[in-house]
Amino acid sequence: MRADASILLLSLLSLAAGSAGCRQADPPAGQPASPPASETPQPAPARPGVEGLLDSDFPSWEWVKVRQRDLDLLQEQGQETAEPSHVTGDFNGDGVDDHAVQVLYPGEGGATTYTLAAYVSGDGRFEEKILDRFPTDGGELGIILLPAAKGQEVYDYEANRKFPLERDAFIVVLSEKTSSVWILEGGEFRRVLMSD
């Protein structure tokens, strides 16, 4: 009996020593092999700022491409923007810059979707607010975002009056058509038509 126990113990020790150099068993046919833990791909670190928010909310997003002729027209009118698809401003008056963006991303069924969104700061994070969304064929669009600073006078086309902004806002210019200012009031954005 003692000899049997010794043989069993030697067999177990032999198996344990041999398994220390063993590789993982091959996966079943048709399934990919897992890389060793040291080679497991790690997720890319999140990008800082609004790009990181967009990566999370709109996978495979891209900035809206703006037609040069629309940028030239704005310049002729004395309005210029460095980022026609992204503006910042303190929309809620909390002292932290908020973001207004326009992006394209793959929507349902592979169609390209245009989205106008705002990211408003609060409680140490940004709340996403979708303001407009529609399918498009992509390409260059005649839509430009402009910052509108607190105190700037804007025109309310429907009320036929000018008024100063109480906080930062942003303007959406639709090429050769109309423009509107988006104002955050009571936690929601209100669109004020500036021209017909």
Residue, then its C-alpha position, 0 to 999 in steps of 0.5 A: m500500500r505504501a508503494d502504491a501511495s509513493i507511485l501515485l505521489l511521484s505520478l502527481l509530481s511528474l504531472a505538475a512539473g510537466s504542466a508548468g511548461c505546457r501551452q494552452a490547449d488549442p481552441p475548438a475548430g472554427q474558434p480563434a485562439s486567445p493570445p497569452a495574457s501578456e499579449t492580450p490587446q488593451p483598449a485604447p485610452a479614452r481621448p480627453g475632452v469632447e473627442g472622448l465624449l463623442d467616441s463614447d456616444f457616436p462610434s466611428w464619428e467624424w466632424v462635419k465637412v463644411r464647404q469652402r464657399d460657405l466659409d468664404l461667405l461668412q468671412e465676407q460678412g465679418q464672421e469667422t470660425a476656427e472650428p466650424s463643427h465645434v464651438t465652446g462656451d459657458f452655456n449654463g453659466d457655471g464657469v466651465d466650458d460646454h461644447a456644441v458639435q456637429v458630427l457624422y456617424p454610421g447610423e442604422g442600416g449603414a446610412t450616414t447620420y448628421t447630429l447636432a449635439a451639445y455637451v453641458s457641464g454639471d456635477g463633474r460630468f457632461e450631459e449630452k443633449i441631442l438637438d437635431r438629427f437626420p440622415t444624409d449622404g455625407g460629404e460636405l454640408g452647408i452647416i456651420l457653428l459659430p460661438a455667441a458670447k454673453g452680452q452679444e446682441v442677436y435678432d429674434y426674427e419671429a418677435n422682430r426684436k434684438f436682445p442681448l444674450e444672458r449667457d454664452a450660446f451658439i449659432v447654427v448657420l444653414s448655407e444661403k438659407t437661415s440661421s438660428v441661435w441656440i440658448l440654454e434655458g432651464g436645462e433645455f435648449r431653445r432655438v431662436l430663428m434669426s433669419d428667414 
